[in-house]
């Protein structure tokens, strides 16, 4: 079914302007909706429309979005009704933090559909779901759910209810009641999606929402090492960076700089400096996760930032492995290390030659190919490097890097060759 390209936000009582990870909640809703395919937002407020309009108009991140603010105190009911399209719209009626994937799930659902989450206790509760529909009454002990305040319904069905909803203290309850009187309302369980109400007391509510946001910014291709160690460390840093003026691109450059310093230390003949160098490279790897996390949390993702991150990663690798070989050579003056360093450098160049064209192309790669790249190009070895340096076994790593660089190139060629032979629809899965 066609995706809803119009979203409606009914600003009622609540913390609609609380800053979540450095972004005001109302702005976050608009930006999340944009990622889910919503191209136009209608923001309806019972009063104070000018203040809401000013807060949105002065937000640089919203310049590419289309939105209108309607104040019920100076807008006729007929004007409100005419603002809504007849086709399906996505509606938000509560001050909640949600992931754009929640809206994508609703995009695939038939209208009218309400997003619901599992309640902590059995009925009585917010609402009851029976055979996939929201029902008014059910037997005691039936599964209880909470309304997310986010639903999808036809604009023509919503438009006559909107003026009354704006005047209500709890518009989500009133709209649901009125919709159920006209049509059966599907229930979509989004308990596995990010959803968090912003309520009083504000501080713990915001803290909970930010914690859930941080846990949601990992990638599907993350290895068990990344999920267990790297992401926990990088998210702890990101949590402190998200309220500062530091940008993701600045973190990318800082991460690469630390990695290059670590590479230079690995080139030193002393057995002590390589230990410090390997630790700096590990720090660089952790910071390398922060730039993407911060970009996704604060909606600072950009094509330039993605390419800069990719470029810096490869620059660090081009220095790291030859410097490691140089350090071993300077300690033992064994030409084998010099040869291995040259082979590794060549393997990295070959790997870059086969996979960079795919990563730099304008069109998006199939998801399966992205996951394969994340697994093949994983930096899990950053955790092994300090251990090998501590026990003076870095030559083991050099052998593995030499073989691994060419193995990566061959594996990437095989995977992309198979991806090209797949039908377009299968490649997008």
Secondary structure, 3 states (H helix, E strand, C coil): CCCCCEEEEEECCCCCCCEECCEEHHHHHHHHHHHCCCCEEEEEECCCHHHHHHHHHCCHHHCCCEEEEEECCCCCHHHHHHHCCCCEEEEECCCEEECHHHHHHHHCCCCCEEEEEECCCCCCCCEEEECCEEECCCCCCCCEEEEEEEEEEEHHHHHHHHHHHHHCCCHHHHHHHHHHHHCCCEEEECCCCCEEECCCCHHHHHHHHHHHHHHHCCCCCCCHHHHHHHHHHHHHHHHHHCCCCCCHHHHHHHHHHHHHHHHHHHCCCCCCHHHHHHHHHHHHHHHHHHHHHHHHHCCCCCHHHHHHHHHHHHHHHHHHHHHHHHHHHHHHCCHHHHHHHHHHHHHHHHHHHHHHHHHHCCCCCCHHHHHHHHHHCCCCHHHHHHHHHHCCCHHHHHHHHHHHHHHHHHHHHHHHHHHHHCCHHHHCC
